[in-house]
Amino acid sequence: MSKFAVIVIAAASASFLATGGHSLLPGISRAVEANVSPSCRIKGNISIDSGERIYHLPGQIFYDDTKIRPEFGERWFCSETDARAAGWRKSRQ
């Protein structure tokens, strides 16, 4: 492969990653979510603004809108005790 081709591939890859194109690709989150026990319904979400770890319970205002992205460290919990022990706090709403 020529040097030019390598440079073009590297530049295209860097541009793709830098602009967030990788987020368009299917991630592991669906596979991980499929393996979560149905009894583990507590969503552990990491705030984009503050980095704070917040868990949401079914029925809370933001529960349905909250998406769990394991690739960003977010996860499911089976109990509030588990969530608190892992350093997460309950959503205020």
mmCIF file as gemmi writes it, N, C-alpha and C atoms, coordinates in Angstrom:
data_model
loop_
_atom_site.group_PDB
_atom_site.id
_atom_site.type_symbol
_atom_site.label_atom_id
_atom_site.label_alt_id
_atom_site.label_comp_id
_atom_site.label_asym_id
_atom_site.label_entity_id
_atom_site.label_seq_id
_atom_site.pdbx_PDB_ins_code
_atom_site.Cartn_x
_atom_site.Cartn_y
_atom_site.Cartn_z
_atom_site.occupancy
_atom_site.B_iso_or_equiv
_atom_site.pdbx_formal_charge
_atom_site.auth_seq_id
_atom_site.auth_asym_id
_atom_site.pdbx_PDB_model_num
ATOM 1 N N . MET Axp A 1 ? 0.85 -1.167 0 1 0 ? 1 A 1
ATOM 2 C CA . MET Axp A 1 ? 0 0 0 1 0 ? 1 A 1
ATOM 3 C C . MET Axp A 1 ? 0.901 1.236 0 1 0 ? 1 A 1
ATOM 4 N N . SER Axp A 2 ? 0.523 2.195 -0.786 1 0 ? 2 A 1
ATOM 5 C CA . SER Axp A 2 ? 1.349 3.399 -0.901 1 0 ? 2 A 1
ATOM 6 C C . SER Axp A 2 ? 1.215 4.282 0.339 1 0 ? 2 A 1
ATOM 7 N N . LYS Axp A 3 ? 2.198 5.137 0.509 1 0 ? 3 A 1
ATOM 8 C CA . LYS Axp A 3 ? 2.192 6.067 1.631 1 0 ? 3 A 1
ATOM 9 C C . LYS Axp A 3 ? 0.97 6.988 1.552 1 0 ? 3 A 1
ATOM 10 N N . PHE Axp A 4 ? 0.641 7.4 0.347 1 0 ? 4 A 1
ATOM 11 C CA . PHE Axp A 4 ? -0.508 8.274 0.14 1 0 ? 4 A 1
ATOM 12 C C . PHE Axp A 4 ? -1.8 7.606 0.62 1 0 ? 4 A 1
ATOM 13 N N . ALA Axp A 5 ? -1.992 6.341 0.264 1 0 ? 5 A 1
ATOM 14 C CA . ALA Axp A 5 ? -3.2 5.618 0.671 1 0 ? 5 A 1
ATOM 15 C C . ALA Axp A 5 ? -3.288 5.516 2.192 1 0 ? 5 A 1
ATOM 16 N N . VAL Axp A 6 ? -2.171 5.267 2.843 1 0 ? 6 A 1
ATOM 17 C CA . VAL Axp A 6 ? -2.144 5.168 4.302 1 0 ? 6 A 1
ATOM 18 C C . VAL Axp A 6 ? -2.523 6.508 4.93 1 0 ? 6 A 1
ATOM 19 N N . ILE Axp A 7 ? -2.003 7.596 4.369 1 0 ? 7 A 1
ATOM 20 C CA . ILE Axp A 7 ? -2.311 8.93 4.887 1 0 ? 7 A 1
ATOM 21 C C . ILE Axp A 7 ? -3.796 9.248 4.709 1 0 ? 7 A 1
ATOM 22 N N . VAL Axp A 8 ? -4.346 8.913 3.541 1 0 ? 8 A 1
ATOM 23 C CA . VAL Axp A 8 ? -5.763 9.166 3.278 1 0 ? 8 A 1
ATOM 24 C C . VAL Axp A 8 ? -6.632 8.364 4.247 1 0 ? 8 A 1
ATOM 25 N N . ILE Axp A 9 ? -6.314 7.098 4.449 1 0 ? 9 A 1
ATOM 26 C CA . ILE Axp A 9 ? -7.085 6.252 5.368 1 0 ? 9 A 1
ATOM 27 C C . ILE Axp A 9 ? -6.993 6.791 6.796 1 0 ? 9 A 1
ATOM 28 N N . ALA Axp A 10 ? -5.798 7.17 7.218 1 0 ? 10 A 1
ATOM 29 C CA . ALA Axp A 10 ? -5.611 7.702 8.573 1 0 ? 10 A 1
ATOM 30 C C . ALA Axp A 10 ? -6.388 9.004 8.761 1 0 ? 10 A 1
ATOM 31 N N . ALA Axp A 11 ? -6.325 9.891 7.761 1 0 ? 11 A 1
ATOM 32 C CA . ALA Axp A 11 ? -7.031 11.171 7.859 1 0 ? 11 A 1
ATOM 33 C C . ALA Axp A 11 ? -8.547 10.96 7.885 1 0 ? 11 A 1
ATOM 34 N N . ALA Axp A 12 ? -9.035 10.062 7.051 1 0 ? 12 A 1
ATOM 35 C CA . ALA Axp A 12 ? -10.471 9.788 7.015 1 0 ? 12 A 1
ATOM 36 C C . ALA Axp A 12 ? -10.934 9.175 8.335 1 0 ? 12 A 1
ATOM 37 N N . SER Axp A 13 ? -10.15 8.262 8.881 1 0 ? 13 A 1
ATOM 38 C CA . SER Axp A 13 ? -10.501 7.636 10.161 1 0 ? 13 A 1
ATOM 39 C C . SER Axp A 13 ? -10.512 8.661 11.286 1 0 ? 13 A 1
ATOM 40 N N . ALA Axp A 14 ? -9.503 9.518 11.322 1 0 ? 14 A 1
ATOM 41 C CA . ALA Axp A 14 ? -9.429 10.547 12.361 1 0 ? 14 A 1
ATOM 42 C C . ALA Axp A 14 ? -10.616 11.498 12.258 1 0 ? 14 A 1
ATOM 43 N N . SER Axp A 15 ? -10.962 11.887 11.048 1 0 ? 15 A 1
ATOM 44 C CA . SER Axp A 15 ? -12.095 12.784 10.839 1 0 ? 15 A 1
ATOM 45 C C . SER Axp A 15 ? -13.401 12.119 11.28 1 0 ? 15 A 1
ATOM 46 N N . PHE Axp A 16 ? -13.568 10.861 10.933 1 0 ? 16 A 1
ATOM 47 C CA . PHE Axp A 16 ? -14.757 10.093 11.298 1 0 ? 16 A 1
ATOM 48 C C . PHE Axp A 16 ? -14.912 10.043 12.813 1 0 ? 16 A 1
ATOM 49 N N . LEU Axp A 17 ? -13.832 9.734 13.503 1 0 ? 17 A 1
ATOM 50 C CA . LEU Axp A 17 ? -13.888 9.632 14.959 1 0 ? 17 A 1
ATOM 51 C C . LEU Axp A 17 ? -14.055 11 15.62 1 0 ? 17 A 1
ATOM 52 N N . ALA Axp A 18 ? -13.364 12.001 15.111 1 0 ? 18 A 1
ATOM 53 C CA . ALA Axp A 18 ? -13.404 13.335 15.716 1 0 ? 18 A 1
ATOM 54 C C . ALA Axp A 18 ? -14.777 13.991 15.602 1 0 ? 18 A 1
ATOM 55 N N . THR Axp A 19 ? -15.515 13.672 14.562 1 0 ? 19 A 1
ATOM 56 C CA . THR Axp A 19 ? -16.833 14.29 14.372 1 0 ? 19 A 1
ATOM 57 C C . THR Axp A 19 ? -17.96 13.479 15 1 0 ? 19 A 1
ATOM 58 N N . GLY Axp A 20 ? -17.61 12.419 15.711 1 0 ? 20 A 1
ATOM 59 C CA . GLY Axp A 20 ? -18.631 11.617 16.379 1 0 ? 20 A 1
ATOM 60 C C . GLY Axp A 20 ? -19.287 10.595 15.481 1 0 ? 20 A 1
ATOM 61 N N . GLY Axp A 21 ? -18.719 10.335 14.332 1 0 ? 21 A 1
ATOM 62 C CA . GLY Axp A 21 ? -19.29 9.356 13.41 1 0 ? 21 A 1
ATOM 63 C C . GLY Axp A 21 ? -19.405 7.971 14.016 1 0 ? 21 A 1
ATOM 64 N N . HIS Axp A 22 ? -18.496 7.669 14.953 1 0 ? 22 A 1
ATOM 65 C CA . HIS Axp A 22 ? -18.535 6.356 15.59 1 0 ? 22 A 1
ATOM 66 C C . HIS Axp A 22 ? -19.839 6.127 16.348 1 0 ? 22 A 1
ATOM 67 N N . SER Axp A 23 ? -20.51 7.205 16.751 1 0 ? 23 A 1
ATOM 68 C CA . SER Axp A 23 ? -21.765 7.042 17.488 1 0 ? 23 A 1
ATOM 69 C C . SER Axp A 23 ? -22.891 6.535 16.587 1 0 ? 23 A 1
ATOM 70 N N . LEU Axp A 24 ? -22.696 6.602 15.282 1 0 ? 24 A 1
ATOM 71 C CA . LEU Axp A 24 ? -23.695 6.088 14.35 1 0 ? 24 A 1
ATOM 72 C C . LEU Axp A 24 ? -23.611 4.577 14.2 1 0 ? 24 A 1
ATOM 73 N N . LEU Axp A 25 ? -22.488 4.017 14.627 1 0 ? 25 A 1
ATOM 74 C CA . LEU Axp A 25 ? -22.303 2.576 14.53 1 0 ? 25 A 1
ATOM 75 C C . LEU Axp A 25 ? -22.981 1.886 15.704 1 0 ? 25 A 1
ATOM 76 N N . PRO Axp A 26 ? -23.498 0.672 15.487 1 0 ? 26 A 1
ATOM 77 C CA . PRO Axp A 26 ? -24.116 -0.029 16.617 1 0 ? 26 A 1
ATOM 78 C C . PRO Axp A 26 ? -23.06 -0.356 17.66 1 0 ? 26 A 1
ATOM 79 N N . GLY Axp A 27 ? -23.375 -0.077 18.891 1 0 ? 27 A 1
ATOM 80 C CA . GLY Axp A 27 ? -22.432 -0.336 19.978 1 0 ? 27 A 1
ATOM 81 C C . GLY Axp A 27 ? -22.74 -1.635 20.68 1 0 ? 27 A 1
ATOM 82 N N . ILE Axp A 28 ? -22.049 -1.85 21.776 1 0 ? 28 A 1
ATOM 83 C CA . ILE Axp A 28 ? -22.276 -3.063 22.549 1 0 ? 28 A 1
ATOM 84 C C . ILE Axp A 28 ? -23.457 -2.914 23.498 1 0 ? 28 A 1
ATOM 85 N N . SER Axp A 29 ? -23.991 -1.712 23.623 1 0 ? 29 A 1
ATOM 86 C CA . SER Axp A 29 ? -25.03 -1.477 24.626 1 0 ? 29 A 1
ATOM 87 C C . SER Axp A 29 ? -26.255 -2.366 24.423 1 0 ? 29 A 1
ATOM 88 N N . ARG Axp A 30 ? -26.664 -2.607 23.198 1 0 ? 30 A 1
ATOM 89 C CA . ARG Axp A 30 ? -27.829 -3.464 22.968 1 0 ? 30 A 1
ATOM 90 C C . ARG Axp A 30 ? -27.556 -4.89 23.416 1 0 ? 30 A 1
ATOM 91 N N . ALA Axp A 31 ? -26.362 -5.382 23.131 1 0 ? 31 A 1
ATOM 92 C CA . ALA Axp A 31 ? -26.014 -6.739 23.544 1 0 ? 31 A 1
ATOM 93 C C . ALA Axp A 31 ? -25.947 -6.833 25.057 1 0 ? 31 A 1
ATOM 94 N N . VAL Axp A 32 ? -25.366 -5.835 25.687 1 0 ? 32 A 1
ATOM 95 C CA . VAL Axp A 32 ? -25.265 -5.828 27.145 1 0 ? 32 A 1
ATOM 96 C C . VAL Axp A 32 ? -26.65 -5.709 27.758 1 0 ? 32 A 1
ATOM 97 N N . GLU Axp A 33 ? -27.473 -4.83 27.213 1 0 ? 33 A 1
ATOM 98 C CA . GLU Axp A 33 ? -28.822 -4.635 27.739 1 0 ? 33 A 1
ATOM 99 C C . GLU Axp A 33 ? -29.637 -5.919 27.645 1 0 ? 33 A 1
ATOM 100 N N . ALA Axp A 34 ? -29.449 -6.691 26.587 1 0 ? 34 A 1
ATOM 101 C CA . ALA Axp A 34 ? -30.176 -7.939 26.415 1 0 ? 34 A 1
ATOM 102 C C . ALA Axp A 34 ? -29.794 -8.96 27.475 1 0 ? 34 A 1
ATOM 103 N N . ASN Axp A 35 ? -28.588 -8.834 28.048 1 0 ? 35 A 1
ATOM 104 C CA . ASN Axp A 35 ? -28.121 -9.78 29.055 1 0 ? 35 A 1
ATOM 105 C C . ASN Axp A 35 ? -28.444 -9.353 30.481 1 0 ? 35 A 1
ATOM 106 N N . VAL Axp A 36 ? -29.096 -8.228 30.657 1 0 ? 36 A 1
ATOM 107 C CA . VAL Axp A 36 ? -29.441 -7.74 31.988 1 0 ? 36 A 1
ATOM 108 C C . VAL Axp A 36 ? -30.674 -8.478 32.479 1 0 ? 36 A 1
ATOM 109 N N . SER Axp A 37 ? -30.634 -8.887 33.746 1 0 ? 37 A 1
ATOM 110 C CA . SER Axp A 37 ? -31.779 -9.572 34.34 1 0 ? 37 A 1
ATOM 111 C C . SER Axp A 37 ? -32.999 -8.655 34.316 1 0 ? 37 A 1
ATOM 112 N N . PRO Axp A 38 ? -34.171 -9.187 34 1 0 ? 38 A 1
ATOM 113 C CA . PRO Axp A 38 ? -35.383 -8.359 33.98 1 0 ? 38 A 1
ATOM 114 C C . PRO Axp A 38 ? -35.685 -7.718 35.336 1 0 ? 38 A 1
ATOM 115 N N . SER Axp A 39 ? -35.153 -8.287 36.41 1 0 ? 39 A 1
ATOM 116 C CA . SER Axp A 39 ? -35.398 -7.708 37.735 1 0 ? 39 A 1
ATOM 117 C C . SER Axp A 39 ? -34.492 -6.513 38.016 1 0 ? 39 A 1
ATOM 118 N N . CYS Axp A 40 ? -33.49 -6.305 37.182 1 0 ? 40 A 1
ATOM 119 C CA . CYS Axp A 40 ? -32.561 -5.179 37.36 1 0 ? 40 A 1
ATOM 120 C C . CYS Axp A 40 ? -33.052 -3.999 36.534 1 0 ? 40 A 1
ATOM 121 N N . ARG Axp A 41 ? -33.948 -3.202 37.112 1 0 ? 41 A 1
ATOM 122 C CA . ARG Axp A 41 ? -34.604 -2.13 36.361 1 0 ? 41 A 1
ATOM 123 C C . ARG Axp A 41 ? -34.141 -0.736 36.765 1 0 ? 41 A 1
ATOM 124 N N . ILE Axp A 42 ? -33.135 -0.644 37.616 1 0 ? 42 A 1
ATOM 125 C CA . ILE Axp A 42 ? -32.64 0.663 38.046 1 0 ? 42 A 1
ATOM 126 C C . ILE Axp A 42 ? -31.558 1.111 37.078 1 0 ? 42 A 1
ATOM 127 N N . LYS Axp A 43 ? -31.731 2.303 36.515 1 0 ? 43 A 1
ATOM 128 C CA . LYS Axp A 43 ? -30.809 2.811 35.499 1 0 ? 43 A 1
ATOM 129 C C . LYS Axp A 43 ? -29.743 3.7 36.131 1 0 ? 43 A 1
ATOM 130 N N . GLY Axp A 44 ? -28.485 3.308 35.977 1 0 ? 44 A 1
ATOM 131 C CA . GLY Axp A 44 ? -27.368 4.112 36.471 1 0 ? 44 A 1
ATOM 132 C C . GLY Axp A 44 ? -26.821 4.962 35.34 1 0 ? 44 A 1
ATOM 133 N N . ASN Axp A 45 ? -27.075 6.252 35.405 1 0 ? 45 A 1
ATOM 134 C CA . ASN Axp A 45 ? -26.73 7.191 34.343 1 0 ? 45 A 1
ATOM 135 C C . ASN Axp A 45 ? -25.65 8.155 34.822 1 0 ? 45 A 1
ATOM 136 N N . ILE Axp A 46 ? -24.753 8.556 33.926 1 0 ? 46 A 1
ATOM 137 C CA . ILE Axp A 46 ? -23.722 9.531 34.268 1 0 ? 46 A 1
ATOM 138 C C . ILE Axp A 46 ? -24.081 10.855 33.596 1 0 ? 46 A 1
ATOM 139 N N . SER Axp A 47 ? -24.191 11.899 34.403 1 0 ? 47 A 1
ATOM 140 C CA . SER Axp A 47 ? -24.564 13.225 33.898 1 0 ? 47 A 1
ATOM 141 C C . SER Axp A 47 ? -23.511 13.747 32.929 1 0 ? 47 A 1
ATOM 142 N N . ILE Axp A 48 ? -23.951 14.198 31.767 1 0 ? 48 A 1
ATOM 143 C CA . ILE Axp A 48 ? -23.042 14.774 30.776 1 0 ? 48 A 1
ATOM 144 C C . ILE Axp A 48 ? -22.452 16.078 31.307 1 0 ? 48 A 1
ATOM 145 N N . ASP Axp A 49 ? -23.263 16.867 31.995 1 0 ? 49 A 1
ATOM 146 C CA . ASP Axp A 49 ? -22.822 18.179 32.48 1 0 ? 49 A 1
ATOM 147 C C . ASP Axp A 49 ? -21.832 18.101 33.638 1 0 ? 49 A 1
ATOM 148 N N . SER Axp A 50 ? -22.135 17.25 34.617 1 0 ? 50 A 1
ATOM 149 C CA . SER Axp A 50 ? -21.327 17.241 35.84 1 0 ? 50 A 1
ATOM 150 C C . SER Axp A 50 ? -20.485 15.988 36.037 1 0 ? 50 A 1
ATOM 151 N N . GLY Axp A 51 ? -20.797 14.925 35.296 1 0 ? 51 A 1
ATOM 152 C CA . GLY Axp A 51 ? -20.098 13.66 35.506 1 0 ? 51 A 1
ATOM 153 C C . GLY Axp A 51 ? -20.627 12.907 36.716 1 0 ? 51 A 1
ATOM 154 N N . GLU Axp A 52 ? -21.66 13.451 37.352 1 0 ? 52 A 1
ATOM 155 C CA . GLU Axp A 52 ? -22.236 12.83 38.543 1 0 ? 52 A 1
ATOM 156 C C . GLU Axp A 52 ? -22.949 11.532 38.172 1 0 ? 52 A 1
ATOM 157 N N . ARG Axp A 53 ? -22.833 10.541 39.045 1 0 ? 53 A 1
ATOM 158 C CA . ARG Axp A 53 ? -23.466 9.236 38.834 1 0 ? 53 A 1
ATOM 159 C C . ARG Axp A 53 ? -24.82 9.23 39.542 1 0 ? 53 A 1
ATOM 160 N N . ILE Axp A 54 ? -25.877 9.103 38.747 1 0 ? 54 A 1
ATOM 161 C CA . ILE Axp A 54 ? -27.241 9.22 39.253 1 0 ? 54 A 1
ATOM 162 C C . ILE Axp A 54 ? -28.032 7.989 38.829 1 0 ? 54 A 1
ATOM 163 N N . TYR Axp A 55 ? -28.8 7.416 39.771 1 0 ? 55 A 1
ATOM 164 C CA . TYR Axp A 55 ? -29.648 6.293 39.375 1 0 ? 55 A 1
ATOM 165 C C . TYR Axp A 55 ? -31.114 6.716 39.352 1 0 ? 55 A 1
ATOM 166 N N . HIS Axp A 56 ? -31.851 6.089 38.431 1 0 ? 56 A 1
ATOM 167 C CA . HIS Axp A 56 ? -33.259 6.407 38.208 1 0 ? 56 A 1
ATOM 168 C C . HIS Axp A 56 ? -34.095 5.153 38.43 1 0 ? 56 A 1
ATOM 169 N N . LEU Axp A 57 ? -35.194 5.311 39.147 1 0 ? 57 A 1
ATOM 170 C CA . LEU Axp A 57 ? -36.112 4.207 39.427 1 0 ? 57 A 1
ATOM 171 C C . LEU Axp A 57 ? -37.298 4.25 38.47 1 0 ? 57 A 1
ATOM 172 N N . PRO Axp A 58 ? -37.875 3.076 38.161 1 0 ? 58 A 1
ATOM 173 C CA . PRO Axp A 58 ? -39.087 3.072 37.338 1 0 ? 58 A 1
ATOM 174 C C . PRO Axp A 58 ? -40.147 3.979 37.977 1 0 ? 58 A 1
ATOM 175 N N . GLY Axp A 59 ? -40.792 4.78 37.147 1 0 ? 59 A 1
ATOM 176 C CA . GLY Axp A 59 ? -41.821 5.69 37.626 1 0 ? 59 A 1
ATOM 177 C C . GLY Axp A 59 ? -41.323 7.107 37.862 1 0 ? 59 A 1
ATOM 178 N N . GLN Axp A 60 ? -40.007 7.287 37.97 1 0 ? 60 A 1
ATOM 179 C CA . GLN Axp A 60 ? -39.486 8.641 38.135 1 0 ? 60 A 1
ATOM 180 C C . GLN Axp A 60 ? -39.585 9.386 36.807 1 0 ? 60 A 1
ATOM 181 N N . ILE Axp A 61 ? -39.593 10.706 36.892 1 0 ? 61 A 1
ATOM 182 C CA . ILE Axp A 61 ? -39.866 11.558 35.732 1 0 ? 61 A 1
ATOM 183 C C . ILE Axp A 61 ? -38.921 11.32 34.545 1 0 ? 61 A 1
ATOM 184 N N . PHE Axp A 62 ? -37.638 11.106 34.789 1 0 ? 62 A 1
ATOM 185 C CA . PHE Axp A 62 ? -36.688 10.953 33.681 1 0 ? 62 A 1
ATOM 186 C C . PHE Axp A 62 ? -36.357 9.496 33.358 1 0 ? 62 A 1
ATOM 187 N N . TYR Axp A 63 ? -37.026 8.556 34.025 1 0 ? 63 A 1
ATOM 188 C CA . TYR Axp A 63 ? -36.687 7.141 33.844 1 0 ? 63 A 1
ATOM 189 C C . TYR Axp A 63 ? -36.802 6.707 32.379 1 0 ? 63 A 1
ATOM 190 N N . ASP Axp A 64 ? -37.938 6.97 31.765 1 0 ? 64 A 1
ATOM 191 C CA . ASP Axp A 64 ? -38.162 6.501 30.391 1 0 ? 64 A 1
ATOM 192 C C . ASP Axp A 64 ? -37.23 7.164 29.382 1 0 ? 64 A 1
ATOM 193 N N . ASP Axp A 65 ? -36.834 8.398 29.637 1 0 ? 65 A 1
ATOM 194 C CA . ASP Axp A 65 ? -35.94 9.114 28.719 1 0 ? 65 A 1
ATOM 195 C C . ASP Axp A 65 ? -34.474 8.736 28.901 1 0 ? 65 A 1
ATOM 196 N N . THR Axp A 66 ? -34.147 8.122 30.027 1 0 ? 66 A 1
ATOM 197 C CA . THR Axp A 66 ? -32.753 7.794 30.328 1 0 ? 66 A 1
ATOM 198 C C . THR Axp A 66 ? -32.32 6.552 29.562 1 0 ? 66 A 1
ATOM 199 N N . LYS Axp A 67 ? -31.25 6.689 28.8 1 0 ? 67 A 1
ATOM 200 C CA . LYS Axp A 67 ? -30.672 5.578 28.036 1 0 ? 67 A 1
ATOM 201 C C . LYS Axp A 67 ? -29.367 5.163 28.702 1 0 ? 67 A 1
ATOM 202 N N . ILE Axp A 68 ? -29.173 3.871 28.84 1 0 ? 68 A 1
ATOM 203 C CA . ILE Axp A 68 ? -27.956 3.361 29.465 1 0 ? 68 A 1
ATOM 204 C C . ILE Axp A 68 ? -26.95 3.029 28.375 1 0 ? 68 A 1
ATOM 205 N N . ARG Axp A 69 ? -25.762 3.629 28.477 1 0 ? 69 A 1
ATOM 206 C CA . ARG Axp A 69 ? -24.684 3.432 27.507 1 0 ? 69 A 1
ATOM 207 C C . ARG Axp A 69 ? -23.477 2.832 28.241 1 0 ? 69 A 1
ATOM 208 N N . PRO Axp A 70 ? -23.379 1.503 28.283 1 0 ? 70 A 1
ATOM 209 C CA . PRO Axp A 70 ? -22.274 0.854 29.005 1 0 ? 70 A 1
ATOM 210 C C . PRO Axp A 70 ? -20.896 1.312 28.546 1 0 ? 70 A 1
ATOM 211 N N . GLU Axp A 71 ? -20.781 1.693 27.284 1 0 ? 71 A 1
ATOM 212 C CA . GLU Axp A 71 ? -19.479 2.13 26.778 1 0 ? 71 A 1
ATOM 213 C C . GLU Axp A 71 ? -19.017 3.43 27.441 1 0 ? 71 A 1
ATOM 214 N N . PHE Axp A 72 ? -19.939 4.133 28.119 1 0 ? 72 A 1
ATOM 215 C CA . PHE Axp A 72 ? -19.596 5.352 28.849 1 0 ? 72 A 1
ATOM 216 C C . PHE Axp A 72 ? -19.611 5.135 30.357 1 0 ? 72 A 1
ATOM 217 N N . GLY Axp A 73 ? -19.668 3.884 30.78 1 0 ? 73 A 1
ATOM 218 C CA . GLY Axp A 73 ? -19.631 3.564 32.205 1 0 ? 73 A 1
ATOM 219 C C . GLY Axp A 73 ? -20.996 3.499 32.875 1 0 ? 73 A 1
ATOM 220 N N . GLU Axp A 74 ? -22.052 3.673 32.097 1 0 ? 74 A 1
ATOM 221 C CA . GLU Axp A 74 ? -23.393 3.593 32.66 1 0 ? 74 A 1
ATOM 222 C C . GLU Axp A 74 ? -23.791 2.132 32.806 1 0 ? 74 A 1
ATOM 223 N N . ARG Axp A 75 ? -24.726 1.864 33.733 1 0 ? 75 A 1
ATOM 224 C CA . ARG Axp A 75 ? -25.071 0.468 33.998 1 0 ? 75 A 1
ATOM 225 C C . ARG Axp A 75 ? -26.444 0.324 34.628 1 0 ? 75 A 1
ATOM 226 N N . TRP Axp A 76 ? -26.875 -0.925 34.721 1 0 ? 76 A 1
ATOM 227 C CA . TRP Axp A 76 ? -28.131 -1.282 35.372 1 0 ? 76 A 1
ATOM 228 C C . TRP Axp A 76 ? -27.825 -1.776 36.781 1 0 ? 76 A 1
ATOM 229 N N . PHE Axp A 77 ? -28.763 -1.522 37.702 1 0 ? 77 A 1
ATOM 230 C CA . PHE Axp A 77 ? -28.65 -2.034 39.066 1 0 ? 77 A 1
ATOM 231 C C . PHE Axp A 77 ? -29.898 -2.834 39.404 1 0 ? 77 A 1
ATOM 232 N N . CYS Axp A 78 ? -29.714 -3.814 40.29 1 0 ? 78 A 1
ATOM 233 C CA . CYS Axp A 78 ? -30.838 -4.649 40.717 1 0 ? 78 A 1
ATOM 234 C C . CYS Axp A 78 ? -31.486 -4.131 41.996 1 0 ? 78 A 1
ATOM 235 N N . SER Axp A 79 ? -30.78 -3.274 42.721 1 0 ? 79 A 1
ATOM 236 C CA . SER Axp A 79 ? -31.347 -2.705 43.946 1 0 ? 79 A 1
ATOM 237 C C . SER Axp A 79 ? -30.742 -1.331 44.201 1 0 ? 79 A 1
ATOM 238 N N . GLU Axp A 80 ? -31.469 -0.528 44.982 1 0 ? 80 A 1
ATOM 239 C CA . GLU Axp A 80 ? -30.937 0.779 45.363 1 0 ? 80 A 1
ATOM 240 C C . GLU Axp A 80 ? -29.688 0.613 46.223 1 0 ? 80 A 1
ATOM 241 N N . THR Axp A 81 ? -29.675 -0.435 47.034 1 0 ? 81 A 1
ATOM 242 C CA . THR Axp A 81 ? -28.504 -0.706 47.874 1 0 ? 81 A 1
ATOM 243 C C . THR Axp A 81 ? -27.268 -0.916 47.013 1 0 ? 81 A 1
ATOM 244 N N . ASP Axp A 82 ? -27.424 -1.687 45.932 1 0 ? 82 A 1
ATOM 245 C CA . ASP Axp A 82 ? -26.296 -1.922 45.009 1 0 ? 82 A 1
ATOM 246 C C . ASP Axp A 82 ? -25.829 -0.612 44.379 1 0 ? 82 A 1
ATOM 247 N N . ALA Axp A 83 ? -26.783 0.219 43.974 1 0 ? 83 A 1
ATOM 248 C CA . ALA Axp A 83 ? -26.443 1.492 43.328 1 0 ? 83 A 1
ATOM 249 C C . ALA Axp A 83 ? -25.691 2.41 44.29 1 0 ? 83 A 1
ATOM 250 N N . ARG Axp A 84 ? -26.196 2.534 45.51 1 0 ? 84 A 1
ATOM 251 C CA . ARG Axp A 84 ? -25.53 3.393 46.501 1 0 ? 84 A 1
ATOM 252 C C . ARG Axp A 84 ? -24.147 2.851 46.862 1 0 ? 84 A 1
ATOM 253 N N . ALA Axp A 85 ? -24.039 1.53 46.998 1 0 ? 85 A 1
ATOM 254 C CA . ALA Axp A 85 ? -22.751 0.918 47.34 1 0 ? 85 A 1
ATOM 255 C C . ALA Axp A 85 ? -21.712 1.165 46.248 1 0 ? 85 A 1
ATOM 256 N N . ALA Axp A 86 ? -22.182 1.317 45.001 1 0 ? 86 A 1
ATOM 257 C CA . ALA Axp A 86 ? -21.274 1.568 43.877 1 0 ? 86 A 1
ATOM 258 C C . ALA Axp A 86 ? -20.957 3.061 43.725 1 0 ? 86 A 1
ATOM 259 N N . GLY Axp A 87 ? -21.541 3.9 44.601 1 0 ? 87 A 1
ATOM 260 C CA . GLY Axp A 87 ? -21.23 5.329 44.574 1 0 ? 87 A 1
ATOM 261 C C . GLY Axp A 87 ? -22.193 6.198 43.783 1 0 ? 87 A 1
ATOM 262 N N . TRP Axp A 88 ? -23.374 5.689 43.485 1 0 ? 88 A 1
ATOM 263 C CA . TRP Axp A 88 ? -24.366 6.445 42.725 1 0 ? 88 A 1
ATOM 264 C C . TRP Axp A 88 ? -25.388 7.032 43.689 1 0 ? 88 A 1
ATOM 265 N N . ARG Axp A 89 ? -25.995 8.154 43.325 1 0 ? 89 A 1
ATOM 266 C CA . ARG Axp A 89 ? -27.046 8.752 44.144 1 0 ? 89 A 1
ATOM 267 C C . ARG Axp A 89 ? -28.381 8.687 43.401 1 0 ? 89 A 1
ATOM 268 N N . LYS Axp A 90 ? -29.456 8.729 44.18 1 0 ? 90 A 1
ATOM 269 C CA . LYS Axp A 90 ? -30.8 8.679 43.607 1 0 ? 90 A 1
ATOM 270 C C . LYS Axp A 90 ? -31.137 10.004 42.922 1 0 ? 90 A 1
ATOM 271 N N . SER Axp A 91 ? -31.834 9.911 41.808 1 0 ? 91 A 1
ATOM 272 C CA . SER Axp A 91 ? -32.311 11.108 41.114 1 0 ? 91 A 1
ATOM 273 C C . SER Axp A 91 ? -33.246 11.887 42.033 1 0 ? 91 A 1
ATOM 274 N N . ARG Axp A 92 ? -33.151 13.186 41.99 1 0 ? 92 A 1
ATOM 275 C CA . ARG Axp A 92 ? -33.994 14.025 42.847 1 0 ? 92 A 1
ATOM 276 C C . ARG Axp A 92 ? -35.411 14.163 42.298 1 0 ? 92 A 1
ATOM 277 N N . GLN Axp A 93 ? -35.629 13.716 41.074 1 0 ? 93 A 1
ATOM 278 C CA . GLN Axp A 93 ? -36.954 13.859 40.463 1 0 ? 93 A 1
ATOM 279 C C . GLN Axp A 93 ? -37.518 12.523 40.08 1 0 ? 93 A 1
